[in-house]
Amino acid sequence: MINDMMTSSAVTLDDIFNPGSVAIVGVSPQNWMTFAAFAIYSLKEAGFPAIYPVNPKYTEAYGLPCYPSVSAIPGRVDHVMVCVPAERSLDILDDCAGKGVQSVHFFTAGFSESGEKKRIELERSMLQKARAGGFRIIGPNCTGLYVPRAHLTTATRLPMEPGGIAFLSQSGGHSQDMPLHAGARGLRFSKVISYGNALDIDECELLEYFTGDPETKIIAAYIEGVRDGSRFRSVLEKAARVKPVVVYKGGTTDAGLRTAMSHTASMTSSVKVFQAICRQVNTIQVGDIQEMIDVLVALSFATPYPAGRGIAVLGVGGGPSVEAGDHMDKVGLQLTALSGEAQAELKKFLPNDGGIFTNPLDATNLVFPDVIYQTMKAVGRSPSIDIMMYHMGFHPVTRWGEGRFANDFFLKPAAEAMQKAGREMHKPVILALNPASDAAGTDEQLKVQSGFVEAGLPVFHSIEKAGLAMARVEAWWRRFNRA
């Protein structure tokens, strides 16, 4: 393997994830539609302390002094982003070696993923220079680092509040989109890295690092392929013994495998073997990034983790209740029947006409916070109920866009009622908020989502997605406790 051909640098991943200064090679002040420009804008927005544009054609770029080379920058340079054609890579690395940098991130593509022999050899020469120069390479062909605590990012609008999730991704797009969409659901990250072609730093080294990283409580990974299957299994097993590990394998079909090979020069000998390894060591496997976000929401906020598969579903609407029954059965959760005692208690405060007192529960006054609390208490007492789900936006009574729910009368009291019921029953409470169909509805739905998220509640965008995420977590937790 290329990345094993020489002794590794003394530079640690801790060093790489905590740079104090960044140089961006290949800036062009005349064009904002470049990665270099986006990186500078993002770093400035995040408040990163020391940003150095590099291009010999300019003396200023984006309101900052611009330098002809990395070595010409006064003072220390820890991290370098490279946005120039692949043919210039070796010269850039010589410049970085002379400056004593710690890490070099290549956004630049056109290397081994092209399949061309000379590009593969170019990567080998790059790694030789990195080893000789005492620095590490991220990529090439990737978007690099997002570290909120260090105010380090190459994308705008990402939360700068640190959290407990680490995400390693061969895809640059996923590494930037996932924390953006996940941020709106309350998720926060310790470190995110897009590692592209994995010339030097690869998934095995990252998994090993995140396993021991005290800032990381949950590990998420998007992987297109691995080069060292035996080492991958070993580090993945060690990680899964101590932390939840969520894995999305990119390229599981013939078309996907071909795309992955041309995307990041990644190839896995057998998708079935990869998936079997993930099952054997008890990772949570997901089918796309949205499902990964759902599972991370469940792991982060649907606590305590469910002790079993029994779920109670409550909300307004007979149709959504039937839908919930179908979906829960498909994902392996059980809509256990409510006892006669529980039904008798429910009939004291739910309307008897038109109500459904089995499971799921359907009643028109289940939009009032005090009724939500009473109902969750009544059904949560049952030892056969392990999860309580509340759904909104699936029925005209809870239709988005009329302004009835994004207000102080409903939002805060409803969140408090659900939290209180969950604490007292010592069971997870989850919410399914159906997306709206128009602008007014979307505005209200997002406000309601934001309110519940701020209260620390897990929000999902459909009954089916909520059920699937909880089924994944329940199965993982059951196996984890047996290990």
N, C-alpha and C positions, 0 to 999 in steps of 0.2 A: 504494500500500500504506500501511496505517495507520502501521506502524512506520518508514516512511521519510519521513514528512511534515514532520519537523523535524530539526534538527541533534542528533546524539546527545550525551548528557551526558559530562562529563569523567570520570565514574566508570568505572573499568575493570572487566572481569570478574575480574581478580586481586583487586580491592577487594571485590567481591561474594562471592567464594569464601573470603574470609578476614576475616569480621567478628569484632570483639572483644566485641560486646554485641548482644543481641536483645530486642526488645519483642514481646509477643504480645497483640494487641488482640482483645478479645471473650472473655476467660476467664470461666468460671462455676464457682466452687468447689463448687457443689452438684451438678455433673454431671461425672463422670470420663469419660463416653462421648462426648467431643467431641474434635475435632482439636486445639483449643487445649490441652486437658488432656493429650492424648497427647504433644503437642510439648513441653510443660513437663516432663513426666515423663521423656521421652527425653533432653532436654537435661541435666537433672539427673543421670540415669544415666550420660551420656557425660562428665560433668565440665566442661560448658561454663561459662566463668567469670562471665558477667553476664547474668542472665535477669530480665526485667521484665514481669510481668503487667500488663495494662491493662484496667480496667473501672471507671467512676465509681461503681458500686454497692458496691464493696468496698475495704477498706483492706489486706486480706491475702488471698492465694490460694495454696494448695498450699505453705504454709510460707514464702512470700516476700511482701515488701511489694507491694501492688497500687496502681497509680497511676490517676488519673482520665483521663489523656491521655498521649500520647507526649511532648508538650512539657513535661509536668510531671515527667518523669523527670530526676533530677539526673545531671549528667555526660553523656557521649557515648552516642548510640544509633546503631549502624551499620546494623542490619537490622531490619525490622519484618515480622511475620507478621500477616495480617488475617483474622479469622474472624468477621466480622459481615455482616449482609445487604448485598447489592449496593447498595441504595439509599443506604447510608451511606458509600460508597466515596470520593466527592469530598471530604466533610468530613474523613475520615481522611487523605487525601492532603494536604489543606491543613495539617493538624496535623504530618504528617511533614515537609513542606517547611519549616515554621517551626522544626523541630528540627534540620534539616540532615542527615537520614539519607542513606545511600548507596543502599539498595535496599529495595523493598517487595514482599513475596511475598503474593499473594492466594490463600489456600486457597478463599475464597468462590467459588461458582459462580453461574450465573444471568446470564451476560453474552451475548456474541455466539453462543455455542453454542445458545442458546434460539431463534435465528432471528428474534427480535423487533427491529424497527427501533430502538425506544427503547433497547434493551440494547446494540445495536451503537453507537449514538451515545454511550451512556454510556462505553463503552470508549474512544472517540475523545477524549472530554473528560478521561478519566483520563490518557491519554497526553500530552495537552497540559499537564496539571498536572505530570506527571513531568518533562517537558522544561523547563518554566519553573522548577521547583523544583530541578533539577540532580540528580535521582536516577533509578534504573532500576526497572522493574516486572518481576517474575517472575510469569507467569501471564496472567490469572487462571485459576482452576479447576485448581489443581495442588497438589502436596505439597511443592514447593520443593527445598531443598538437603540433601545429605548429603556432608559433607567430613570424613573421619576425622581428618586432621591438625589441623583446627581444632576438633575435638570438636563439630561441628555436625551435628545430625540431627533429624528429626521422627518417627523410628520407633525402637522399642526393639530390643535384641538384635542390632544390626548391629555388625560388627567395627570397632573404632577403630584398628586397625593400618593405616596407609596402604599403598597398592599402586600399580600402574601402569595400571589400567584406568579410563577415563572413560566414563560412561554418560549420554547425553542421551535423555530420554524424554518424549513428550507425555503419557503415562499416569502418573498418580500412583501407582497400584497397582503397576505394573511397576517403577517407580523404587524402591519400598520392598521388594517381594518378591524381585526379582532379586538384589540384594546379600545378602539373608538366605540364600536357597537356594545362591547361588554361594559364600558364605562357608564353608559346610560342605564345599565341594569345593576349598578352599584359595585361592580368588580374593580379591584385595584391590583396593580402589579408590582412585584419586586424588581424583576428584570425581564426584558424581552430581547431576543436576538434572532435576527434572520441570518442564516449562515450559508445559504446558497449552495455552491459546488462543494463545500466542505473540504477545501484543499488542505487546510491546517486544522482549525477548530471544527470538530464534528459532533454529531449527536451523542456519541458515547462519552466524550469528554464533558459535554454540557450536562448530560444526565448525572454523571458522577459528581460534578460540581454542585448542581442544584440539590442533590440528595443531602449534602452536608451543609448547605447554605442556611444559616439560621433565619434569614429574612424570608425564605421561601417555605410556605406551608403546603402548597399544592403545585404539582408540576403538570403542565400541558405541553403537548408536542404534536407538531405537524411534520410528518416524515414522508418523503417520497421514496427513499431507498437507503440502505446501509451497506457499507463495504465489508465490515467485519461482523458477521452474524454471531459468532460465539461470544465476542466481547459485548456486543449489544445485548444479548440475552443476560449476561452476567450483570451488567450495570443496571439494566432495567429491573431485574429481579431485586437487586439491592435497594433501588429507589422505591419500588412498590411495597417493600416490607415496612417502610417507615412513613411514607406519604402517599396520598392519593395521586395516581398518575393517569392522566386522560390522554389518549392517543388517537389521532386522526391519520390514517394511512392514505396518502394521496397516490392515485394510480392503482386502482384495484381491478380495472378492466383492461382489455387489450389496448383500447384507444387511450385510456388513462396512463398505462405504462409507457406507451410510445411518447406521449406528451411529457411525462415526467423525465424521460431520458433526454429529451431535447431541451427541457426547462433547466434542469440542474445537473445533468450528467449522472442521474441516479438510477440504479437498477437493483431490484431485489430479486433473487433467484426464484422465489416462490411467494406469492401473496399469501397463500394458505399457510405456509410455514411462518411468515411474519405474524399473521393473525393468531396462529396457534401459540406462538411464543407469548404474545400479549395476554392471551387467555390463561396460559399456564402460570404466569407470574402475577396474575390478578391486577391487570390494568383495566381501565374503563375505556372500551373502544367506541368511537363515534363515527358517524358517516359524513359529517360536514362541519363547517365552522360554526354554523348556527346551533347545531346540536351540542357542540363543544361548549359554547357559551351557556346553553341551558344546563348542562351537567355541572359546569363551574358555579352557576348560580345556586343549584341545589346543594353542592358541596359547601358553599360559603355561607348560605343563609337558611337552608332547610334543616335546622338543627333543633333538638338532637336528631341524629340520623335515625331513620325508622327501624324499629325492632322487628318488623315483619311486613307483609305485603298488603295488609288490609287498609283500604282507603275509604273515607267518607267524602262524598261530593255534595256540596250545597250551593244553591243559587236560585235564580228565577228563570223558569222556563222548562216545560216538559220535554220539548225537542232537544235542547242542550243536555238534559239529564239522560235521555236515551243515548245521545251521541257519546256522552261520558261513559256510559255503561259499555258501549261497544269498544271504545278506545282503551279503557282500563283492562278489559279482558284480553285485548290483542297484545298489550305490553307485559302482561303477566301480573298485574295488580288485581286485588280481589275486592269487589264491592260487597262486603259481608253484610248480611241482613241485620237490621236493628232489632233488638229485643222488644218484646211487648211492653216492658217497663219503660224503655227509652221512647217508644212511640207514644205511650200515654203521657209522658212528661212533655214531649214536643207539642202535643195537641192542646196543652195549656196556654201556649203563646203563639202558635202558628195557626192560621185560619184553616178550619176543617174543610170548607168548601173549596174544591179545586186544588188542594194541596196534596203532595205525594210524601208519605211518611215512611217510606222504605229507605232505600239507599241506591241512587242519589235522592237527595231531598230537594223539593221544589215548593216554594211558597212566595207569594207576592210581597210579604213584609220582610223578606230576607235582604232588604236593602237598608234596614235600620241597624245601626251599630249595636244597640242593646240586644236586639233579636239575634244578630250574628253571634254575639258572645254567648247568649243562653243556648243557642242551638249547638255551637261547638262544644260547650260544656256537657250537654246532654248526650251527644254522640261520642264525645271523646272519652267518657267514663268507661265505655265498652273495651274490654281487653282485646277484642278482635279488630279494633280500629287502631292503626299505626300512623296514619297520615290523614290530615284534614285539608281538603281543597275547597276554596271559594272561587266561583267564576262570575265574571261580569262582561257585559257587552255582547252577549249572545241572544238577547231577547229584547223586545221593545221596551220593557220596563227599565232595562239598564242600557238603553241605546245611547251611544255617545253623540255629543253635539248639542245637547239641550242644556248643558251647564249645571246639571243637578248634582254631580258627584265631585267636581273639582272645586270644592268649597269647604269652608270650615265646619259646616253642619255635618258633612259626611266624612271627609277624608281623614282628618286626624283622629276623630273618635272611632272610626272603623278600624284604622290601623292599630290603635290602642286596644280595641276589643279583641282583635285577632291575636295580638301579642300576649295579652293577658290569658286568653284561653289556652294558647300553646304552652305558656309557662306553667299554668296550673295543671294541665293534663300531661305535661312533659312529653309532648308530641309535636312534630313539625307541622306548621301551617303554611300552605302554599297558595298562590293566587294565579288564576288564568284570566288574562285580560285580552279579549278579542280585539284585534286591530280594527280601527274605524275605516269607513269607506269614503269619507270626504274630508275636506280641510278642517271644517269646524269640529267634526268628530275626532279627527286626529289630534287636534290641539287639546281637547279635553282628555282624551285617552292618555296622551303623554304627560299631562299634568297629574293625572291620577297615578300613573306609573311612577312618576318622580316622587310623589308623596309617599307611596308605599315603599319605594326603594330607600328613601331617606330614613324611613322608620326601621329599616333593616329587614324588610320582608322579601321573600323570593318571588319575583314576578316572571311569568311565562306568557307567551303570546298565543297560546291555544291550549285547550284541554288536553289534546293529544300530546303536545310537546311537554307539558307539565308532567303528564303521566309517564312518558318515556324516560325523561330525566330522572324521576324518582325511582323508576324501576331499575335503571342503571345503577344508581347509588345504593339502593337496597341490596341488590345482588353483590355489588362490590363490598359493602360493609359486612354482609353475612360471611363472605369468604375471608375478609380481612381478620375478623374476629376468631375464625377457626385456625388461622395460620399460627 
